[in-house]
Structure formats: structure tokens, C-alpha cells
Amino acid sequence: MTHSVAREPQRRNSRSNRARILATARQELGRNPDVTLEEIARASGVVRRTLFGHFPGRAALLEALAEEASEALRGALAVATAPQEPAERALAHFVHTIWPVGDRYRLLLALARRDLGDERVAEILAPARDEVTAILARGQRDGVFHTQLPPAVLSAGLEAMQVALLEEVNTGALEDDGTRTAVVTLVAAGVPEERARTVVGEVVSAAETAATAAAAAVATAAEAGAEPGA
């Protein structure tokens, strides 16, 4: 029991180091896909041996990043999917909800051909891509989106635009929390600009209301748990 207790701080430190290495690797690889493991270790504030203790090589580190990205995208997708909403609102909701994990999306695309392979990245991104394609197909059937391109092709084009906009945010050329990108995505899909602004405004407002309600519920639960005798 004593040994187990003594090892717990070491385990926490190990988990902390691993998380810091992954976060740094995501950032550094996003800037420069050719960055070395030694440079990542230095930027993470750990020695080379510590990094290799968690990730024996570049392939292991990239696969860990892929798994992390996959998990983040699955979590965002669970919230982003709105099958009962009208297509234009569903698309706006999807883009705005996925935006916070956009860096992971962009990194996967950047590493697709040279490191992870197209098939591995396509496997991770397939659920998100399928969801957008389904929304676009529904919107085209309903006359909300244009039909100049097949849904899957239009989806690929919108994805490329969103990744490019995310890159502009990362370079400081654009400020966006996902709202502007959601608007231009709807416009690119064929929604008039004023209508796109209105739809995105409604989606953002609903998301903020839901977040406030969730925070209040958590605070209430915490207060109830802190009451004497609770």
C-alpha cells in the first residue's frame, strides 16, 4: 500500500509529461511537419529520454496524435450531429461545434500523405465527412443548398476552405471563433448571406444558452454535494 501511494505522484507526473509532449507535438508539427523528436522534446521541456520513454519513435508519436485527434473528433461529432434540424441549421451547428478541434483536423490532413497515410486519416475523418455529406444531400433535396456539385464533392470543397481559414487564424491573419467560418460555409453551400448570418446567430445563441445551463447545473450539483450531511 505504501509503495502504491508513493508511486502515484510518479504516475501523475508521467501522465502530465505525456500530455504535454502530445500538446507540444501537435503545435510544432502544425508549424513544421519536418520538426524532429529532439526539437519536440526541447519545446516540451523534457529530456530526449523522457520523450522516447513514452514514444519509441516518430511513428509511435504520430499514431498517438492520431488517436487523440480521433477521440476529440468523436466527442465533438457527438455534440455536432443534429439530424432533426433543418439542413442549413444542422450545417451551421456542425461547423461551429467542430471548430474548437479544428487544429487536430488540420494536423491530420497535413500528415496524411507523408506520415500516417491517406487510408488511416480517411478512417479517422470518415464519420465527420459522412455527416457533412448527409447534411448537404438533405439540403440539396430540400432546395436549401445549390446542386452545382454532388454532396460528397461539395463537402470536400467546404472542408478545404475551412482548413484554409483555420490556417489563417493560426497565422493571425483572421480572428474567428468558428462563427465567421460557419457563415461563409453556408454561403458557399448556396445560402444567401443575410440568411446565413441569421441561422448562424441562432445556432451560436442556442449553444451559449445550453453551455450556461450546463454550467449552472454543474454548480448546483457541486453545492448540493458540499452541504453538510450530503
Secondary structure, DSSP 8 states (H G I E B T S, - for coil): -HHHHHHHHHHHHHHHHHHHHHHHHHHHHHH-TT--HHHHHHHHTS-HHHHHHH-SSHHHHHHHHHHHHHHHHHHHHHHH--TTS-HHHHHHHHHHHHGGGHHHHHHHHHHIIIII-HHHHHHHHHHHHHHHHHHHHHHHHTTSS--SS-HHHHHHHHHHHHHHHHHHHHHTS---SSHHHHHHHHHHHT--HHHHHHHHHHHHHHHHHHHHHHHHHHHHHHHHHHSTT-
